[in-house]
């Protein structure tokens, strides 16, 4: 796997003549421009899910590609943080779905649910997507992922331990009273904010990352000067790395490997670590 520069200096992935394409590749070859755009290459639709029609979580919103010509898609469940509604991070739904994923942004059973409860709710939302939702025929139930902000991010770590068959987890400014995640086997990208005073990276994101075994795929992205609330507004470095991680591990799409190894750099990035290469 190599990274090459296309016209205009845009980074693209080159898998080489001998690399076999994943059967789950969806969409065009990635470029920095595609990943940094406000929308990916897939047209999407959305639908609300009433709390009265589900069990185990509080309803939410599903975002999904309208195309059926490329086969089924992987699915991602995302939880908001403590006291927050899905609307606080809802920009992530269409952004991720437009790159070829079915996304459910959940409402929690209670705004005060702790990470362990949020982890169970993320898994309940994935089960609903795969088994009962109106978009279940669009989903490959073997390719599932979780994410979340703050206590929702801590919940995504809980979900990863509870269900090691998940293909990816992306905690955002994660908060959890448990600091040791040596049982995580799911490929996990943790994104933290340098200036987070609610879940400081020194006592949350960094020890979480360090405790995940080196034998597990993992990465840590720290955003320069970012507060705890960086996921609550459009954040291009977060979206770019999150999509690349999901494409690489949910879709097994090695075209995205150059965006993970060596990974992002620049003024907005305080630090990046990874267990490169990913294969």
C-alpha positions as CSV (number, residue, x, y, z in Angstrom):
1,X,0.0,0.0,0.0
2,X,1.4,3.4,-1.0
3,X,0.2,7.0,-1.0
4,X,0.5,8.9,-4.2
5,X,-0.2,12.5,-5.2
6,X,-2.7,13.2,-7.9
7,X,-3.0,16.3,-9.9
8,X,-3.1,19.3,-7.7
9,X,-1.3,17.6,-4.9
10,X,-4.3,15.7,-3.6
11,X,-3.5,12.6,-1.5
12,X,-5.0,9.4,-2.9
13,X,-4.6,5.7,-2.1
14,X,-2.9,3.3,-4.3
15,X,-3.3,-0.4,-3.4
16,X,-0.9,-1.7,-6.0
17,X,-1.4,-4.2,-8.8
18,X,-1.2,-7.2,-6.6
19,X,-3.6,-6.0,-3.8
20,X,-7.0,-7.7,-3.9
21,X,-9.9,-5.3,-3.6
22,X,-12.3,-5.8,-0.7
23,X,-15.7,-7.0,-1.7
24,X,-17.1,-4.3,0.6
25,X,-15.5,-1.3,-1.1
26,X,-18.1,1.3,-1.7
27,X,-17.7,4.5,-3.6
28,X,-14.8,6.1,-5.5
29,X,-11.1,6.0,-4.5
30,X,-10.7,8.3,-1.6
31,X,-9.0,11.7,-1.7
32,X,-8.4,14.4,0.9
33,X,-10.9,16.6,-1.0
34,X,-13.6,13.9,-0.8
35,X,-13.0,13.3,2.9
36,X,-12.9,17.0,3.8
37,X,-16.1,17.9,1.9
38,X,-19.4,18.4,3.8
39,X,-20.9,15.4,2.1
40,X,-19.5,12.2,0.6
41,X,-20.3,10.6,-2.8
42,X,-23.6,9.0,-1.8
43,X,-27.0,10.6,-1.8
44,X,-28.8,9.9,1.4
45,X,-32.2,9.9,3.0
46,X,-33.3,9.9,6.6
47,X,-36.1,8.8,8.8
48,X,-37.1,9.2,12.4
49,X,-37.4,6.3,14.8
50,X,-40.0,6.8,17.6
51,X,-39.1,5.6,21.1
52,X,-42.5,3.9,21.2
53,X,-41.4,1.6,18.4
54,X,-38.2,0.3,19.8
55,X,-36.9,-1.4,23.0
56,X,-33.5,-0.9,24.6
57,X,-32.9,2.7,23.5
58,X,-34.8,5.9,23.1
59,X,-35.4,6.1,19.4
60,X,-33.4,8.4,17.1
61,X,-32.8,9.1,13.4
62,X,-31.6,6.8,10.7
63,X,-29.5,8.1,7.8
64,X,-28.9,5.8,4.8
65,X,-27.6,5.9,1.2
66,X,-30.4,5.8,-1.3
67,X,-28.4,3.7,-3.7
68,X,-29.0,0.0,-3.9
69,X,-26.6,-0.7,-6.8
70,X,-23.5,-1.4,-4.7
71,X,-24.9,-4.0,-2.4
72,X,-25.4,-3.7,1.3
73,X,-23.6,-1.3,3.7
74,X,-22.0,-1.4,7.1
75,X,-23.9,0.3,9.9
76,X,-22.9,2.6,12.7
77,X,-24.7,3.5,15.9
78,X,-23.8,6.8,17.6
79,X,-24.7,8.1,21.1
80,X,-24.8,11.7,22.4
81,X,-23.2,12.6,25.7
82,X,-24.5,13.2,29.3
83,X,-27.7,15.3,29.4
84,X,-27.5,15.8,25.6
85,X,-29.8,14.9,22.8
86,X,-28.9,13.4,19.4
87,X,-29.3,16.9,17.9
88,X,-26.2,18.0,19.7
89,X,-24.0,15.9,17.3
90,X,-26.5,15.3,14.5
91,X,-24.2,16.7,11.8
92,X,-22.3,13.4,12.0
93,X,-25.2,11.4,10.8
94,X,-25.5,12.6,7.2
95,X,-21.7,13.2,7.0
96,X,-20.9,9.6,7.7
97,X,-23.9,8.1,5.8
98,X,-22.9,9.9,2.7
99,X,-19.7,7.9,2.5
100,X,-21.6,4.6,2.3
101,X,-22.9,3.7,5.8
102,X,-26.3,3.3,7.4
103,X,-26.1,5.5,10.6
104,X,-28.5,5.6,13.5
105,X,-28.1,8.5,15.9
106,X,-29.8,7.5,19.1
107,X,-31.7,9.2,21.8
108,X,-30.9,7.6,25.2
109,X,-33.5,6.3,27.5
110,X,-32.5,9.0,30.0
111,X,-30.4,12.1,29.5
112,X,-28.5,11.0,32.6
113,X,-27.6,7.4,31.5
114,X,-24.1,6.4,32.4
115,X,-21.6,4.9,29.9
116,X,-22.5,1.3,30.6
117,X,-26.1,1.9,29.9
118,X,-25.2,3.9,26.7
119,X,-23.1,1.0,25.6
120,X,-26.1,-1.4,25.9
121,X,-28.3,1.1,24.1
122,X,-25.8,1.4,21.2
123,X,-25.9,-2.4,20.8
124,X,-29.7,-2.4,21.0
125,X,-29.8,0.2,18.3
126,X,-27.6,-1.9,16.0
127,X,-29.8,-5.0,16.7
128,X,-32.9,-2.9,15.7
129,X,-31.2,-1.7,12.5
130,X,-30.3,-5.2,11.4
131,X,-33.4,-7.1,12.6
132,X,-36.4,-4.8,12.5
133,X,-35.8,-1.4,10.8
134,X,-37.2,-0.5,7.5
135,X,-33.6,-0.3,6.1
136,X,-32.5,-3.7,7.3
137,X,-32.2,-5.1,3.7
138,X,-29.6,-2.4,3.0
139,X,-27.3,-3.5,5.9
140,X,-24.7,-6.2,6.2
141,X,-25.2,-7.3,9.8
142,X,-21.6,-8.6,10.0
143,X,-20.1,-5.1,9.5
144,X,-21.2,-3.0,12.5
145,X,-19.6,-0.2,14.5
146,X,-20.3,2.2,17.4
147,X,-19.4,5.7,18.3
148,X,-20.4,8.4,20.7
149,X,-19.5,11.7,22.5
150,X,-18.5,12.0,26.1
151,X,-20.4,9.4,28.1
152,X,-21.6,8.1,24.7
153,X,-17.9,7.7,23.8
154,X,-17.4,5.8,27.1
155,X,-20.4,3.8,26.1
156,X,-18.8,2.9,22.8
157,X,-15.9,1.4,24.7
158,X,-18.3,-0.6,26.8
159,X,-20.1,-1.8,23.7
160,X,-16.8,-2.9,22.1
161,X,-16.0,-5.0,25.1
162,X,-19.5,-6.5,25.3
163,X,-19.5,-7.4,21.6
164,X,-16.0,-8.1,20.2
165,X,-17.5,-9.0,16.8
166,X,-17.9,-5.3,16.1
167,X,-15.7,-4.0,13.3
168,X,-14.9,-0.6,14.7
169,X,-15.4,1.9,17.6
170,X,-14.8,5.6,17.5
171,X,-15.1,7.3,21.0
172,X,-15.2,11.1,20.8
173,X,-13.9,13.0,23.8
174,X,-14.8,9.8,25.8
175,X,-15.7,9.9,29.5
176,X,-15.7,6.8,31.7
177,X,-14.8,6.1,35.3
178,X,-13.2,2.9,34.1
179,X,-9.7,3.8,32.8
180,X,-8.5,0.3,31.8
181,X,-9.7,-1.2,28.5
182,X,-7.4,-4.2,28.1
183,X,-10.3,-6.3,26.9
184,X,-10.9,-4.2,23.8
185,X,-10.3,-6.2,20.6
186,X,-12.3,-4.1,18.3
187,X,-10.3,-1.6,16.1
188,X,-10.7,1.6,18.0
189,X,-10.0,5.2,17.1
190,X,-10.1,7.6,20.1
191,X,-10.4,11.3,19.3
192,X,-9.7,13.8,22.2
193,X,-9.5,17.5,22.6
194,X,-6.3,19.1,24.0
195,X,-8.2,21.6,26.1
196,X,-10.9,19.3,27.3
197,X,-11.6,20.2,31.0
198,X,-14.6,17.8,31.4
199,X,-12.9,14.6,30.2
200,X,-9.2,15.7,30.1
201,X,-7.2,13.6,27.7
202,X,-4.6,13.0,30.5
203,X,-7.2,11.1,32.6
204,X,-9.5,9.8,29.9
205,X,-8.6,9.5,26.2
206,X,-4.8,8.8,26.7
207,X,-5.1,6.2,29.4
208,X,-8.0,4.6,27.5
209,X,-5.8,4.4,24.4
210,X,-2.7,3.2,26.3
211,X,-4.7,0.4,28.0
212,X,-5.9,-1.1,24.8
213,X,-3.5,-3.9,23.9
214,X,-1.0,-3.2,21.2
215,X,-2.2,-6.3,19.4
216,X,-5.5,-4.6,18.8
217,X,-5.8,-2.1,16.0
218,X,-6.0,1.4,17.6
219,X,-5.3,5.0,17.0
220,X,-5.4,8.2,19.1
221,X,-6.0,11.6,17.6
222,X,-5.7,14.7,19.8
223,X,-7.1,18.0,18.3
224,X,-5.1,21.1,19.0
225,X,-6.8,23.5,21.5
226,X,-10.1,21.6,21.2
227,X,-12.6,21.6,24.1
228,X,-14.8,18.8,25.3
229,X,-17.5,20.0,22.9
230,X,-15.6,19.8,19.6
231,X,-18.1,17.1,18.3
232,X,-21.0,19.5,18.8
233,X,-20.1,21.5,15.7
234,X,-18.9,20.5,12.3
235,X,-15.2,19.4,12.8
236,X,-13.5,18.4,9.6
237,X,-10.5,16.7,11.1
238,X,-12.8,14.5,13.2
239,X,-15.0,13.6,10.3
240,X,-12.1,12.9,8.0
241,X,-10.4,10.5,10.4
242,X,-13.6,8.9,11.5
243,X,-14.8,8.1,8.0
244,X,-11.3,6.8,7.0
245,X,-11.3,4.5,10.1
246,X,-14.8,3.2,9.4
247,X,-14.0,2.6,5.7
248,X,-10.8,0.8,6.6
249,X,-12.2,-1.5,9.2
250,X,-16.0,-1.8,8.6
251,X,-15.5,-2.0,4.8
252,X,-12.0,-3.6,4.9
253,X,-11.2,-0.9,2.3
254,X,-7.4,-0.6,2.2
255,X,-7.6,2.4,-0.1
256,X,-8.0,4.4,3.1
257,X,-4.9,3.1,4.8
258,X,-2.7,6.1,3.7
259,X,-5.1,8.4,5.7
260,X,-4.4,6.3,8.9
261,X,-0.7,5.6,8.3
262,X,1.1,7.9,8.8
263,X,-2.1,9.8,9.6
264,X,-3.1,13.4,9.9
265,X,-0.9,16.4,10.6
266,X,-1.1,20.1,10.5
267,X,-2.1,23.0,12.8
268,X,-5.4,21.4,13.9
269,X,-3.6,18.2,15.1
270,X,-1.9,18.2,18.4
271,X,-0.9,14.5,18.3
272,X,-1.6,11.3,16.4
273,X,-0.6,7.8,17.3
274,X,-1.4,4.5,15.6
275,X,-0.5,0.8,15.5
276,X,0.6,1.2,11.8
277,X,0.5,-0.6,9.5
278,X,-3.1,-2.0,9.8
279,X,-2.4,-5.3,8.1
